Amino acid sequence: ADLDVMGGGVIQTFTYASGHGGNISVTAQESVSLSGFQTISESGDQAALSGLYSNTFGTGHGGSISVTTDVMTVRDNGLITSETVGGNLGHGGDVTLAVNRLEMDSGYVSASARTDGNTRDTGAGGNVSITATESVSISGGDDKKLYGDYHGVYSQAQGTGNSGSITIRSNQLTAT
């Protein structure tokens, strides 16, 4: 009843054209853990981050990502991301987490719209919705940040597209 994605492993949907990307839906009774990465360059500055990915590189919209579990752990550069990339104006999908407890230590949850360097035009980023009946703990470390400038929860837009919203519902929220 557990799902562990480690060492650069990914579960991914994407679209490069006008068709929409598929959705990722994970339901695990006990826990979901995303952790670690696999270095893919000699210099060590590029890595495949372990995680759940839904991306659009075309005019089609990215799929959504939803996780339902008791304990969700995202650590050591683990990543959940739904994003639109480049000038093709497809919208990123939403990220929805329904958990008892979310523990993030040097990890990322992101729904973003970013440029590819060739154009400033982008589609809109998706929304992030986190519902944790017990607690959400978000902490960043001093380790190498392989996805963004800071570890944490993101909705951002680098180009002309709008970013989405972030909603966190929990009895306890700790960010350090």
C-alpha positions in Angstrom: 0.0 0.0 0.0 3.0 2.3 -0.4 4.6 4.1 -3.4 8.3 5.0 -3.3 9.9 6.8 -6.2 13.6 7.2 -5.6 17.0 7.8 -7.3 15.8 9.7 -10.3 12.7 7.5 -11.0 9.7 9.3 -12.5 6.0 8.8 -13.2 5.3 11.2 -16.1 2.7 12.3 -18.7 3.4 15.0 -21.3 2.3 16.4 -24.6 4.3 18.0 -27.4 1.4 18.8 -29.6 -2.3 19.9 -29.5 -3.5 16.9 -27.7 -3.9 17.1 -23.9 -1.5 15.4 -21.5 -2.8 12.6 -19.4 -3.6 12.8 -15.7 -1.7 11.1 -12.9 -3.7 9.8 -10.0 -2.1 8.1 -7.1 -4.0 6.5 -4.3 -1.9 4.7 -1.6 -3.4 3.6 1.7 -0.3 4.2 3.8 2.3 6.4 2.2 3.8 8.0 -0.9 7.5 9.0 -0.9 9.4 11.0 -3.5 13.1 11.3 -2.9 16.5 11.7 -4.4 17.8 12.2 -7.9 20.1 10.8 -10.5 23.0 13.0 -11.8 23.0 13.1 -15.6 26.0 15.3 -16.3 29.7 15.0 -15.6 29.7 18.3 -13.8 26.8 17.3 -11.5 24.8 20.4 -12.3 22.0 18.4 -14.2 19.9 15.8 -12.6 16.8 13.7 -13.1 14.7 14.4 -9.9 12.5 11.7 -8.5 8.8 12.5 -8.8 5.5 12.9 -10.5 5.6 15.0 -13.7 2.9 16.3 -16.0 4.1 18.7 -18.6 3.0 20.4 -21.8 5.4 21.5 -24.5 2.7 22.3 -27.1 -0.7 23.9 -27.4 -2.4 21.0 -25.6 -3.1 21.4 -21.9 -1.0 19.5 -19.3 -2.7 16.8 -17.2 -3.5 17.1 -13.6 -1.7 15.3 -10.7 -3.6 14.1 -7.7 -2.3 12.1 -4.7 -4.4 10.6 -1.9 -2.6 8.9 0.9 -2.0 9.0 4.7 1.5 10.3 4.8 3.2 12.1 1.8 6.9 12.7 1.9 8.8 14.8 -0.6 12.5 15.1 0.3 16.1 15.3 -1.1 15.0 17.2 -4.3 11.9 15.1 -4.8 9.5 16.8 -7.1 5.8 17.0 -8.0 5.4 19.3 -11.0 2.7 20.3 -13.5 4.0 22.9 -15.9 3.8 24.4 -19.3 7.1 25.1 -21.0 7.8 27.4 -24.0 5.8 29.6 -26.3 3.1 27.2 -27.3 0.5 28.5 -24.9 -0.8 25.2 -23.5 -1.9 25.5 -19.8 -0.3 23.5 -17.0 -2.5 21.1 -15.0 -3.4 21.3 -11.4 -1.7 19.6 -8.5 -4.0 18.3 -5.7 -2.7 16.5 -2.6 -5.2 15.0 -0.1 -3.3 13.6 2.8 -3.3 13.2 6.6 0.3 14.5 6.8 2.6 16.2 4.2 6.3 16.2 5.1 8.6 18.2 2.8 12.3 18.4 3.4 14.3 19.9 0.6 11.6 19.0 -1.9 9.3 20.8 -4.4 5.6 20.9 -5.3 5.1 23.1 -8.3 2.5 24.2 -10.9 4.2 26.7 -13.2 4.5 28.3 -16.6 8.0 28.9 -17.8 9.8 30.0 -20.9 12.1 27.9 -23.0 14.5 30.8 -23.7 13.2 31.4 -27.2 10.1 33.4 -26.4 8.4 35.2 -23.4 5.0 33.8 -24.4 3.7 31.0 -22.1 0.4 29.4 -21.2 -1.0 29.8 -17.7 0.4 27.7 -14.8 -1.9 25.4 -12.8 -3.1 25.6 -9.3 -1.7 23.8 -6.2 -4.2 22.6 -3.6 -3.0 20.8 -0.5 -5.5 19.4 2.1 -3.8 17.8 5.1 -6.1 16.8 8.0 -3.2 16.7 10.5 -0.2 18.7 9.4 2.0 20.2 6.7 5.7 20.6 7.3 7.9 22.4 4.7 11.6 22.8 5.3 14.5 23.6 3.0 18.0 22.5 3.5 21.4 23.7 2.6 21.8 21.0 0.0 21.9 21.5 -3.7 18.7 23.0 -5.1 18.2 21.3 -8.5 14.8 22.7 -9.5 14.4 26.2 -8.1 16.0 28.8 -6.0 14.2 27.5 -2.9 12.7 24.3 -1.8 8.9 24.5 -1.2 5.5 24.9 -2.8 5.4 27.0 -6.0 3.0 28.5 -8.5 4.9 30.8 -10.8 4.9 32.3 -14.3 8.1 33.4 -16.0 6.5 34.6 -19.2 3.2 36.1 -20.3 1.0 33.5 -18.8 -0.6 33.8 -15.4 0.5 31.8 -12.5 -2.0 29.6 -10.7 -3.0 29.8 -7.0 -1.8 27.9 -4.0 -4.3 26.7 -1.3 -3.1 24.9 1.8 -5.7 23.6 4.3 -4.4 22.0 7.5 -4.7 22.1 11.2 -1.0 22.8 11.5 1.4 24.4 9.0 5.1 24.7 9.7 7.6 26.3 7.3 11.3 26.6 8.2 
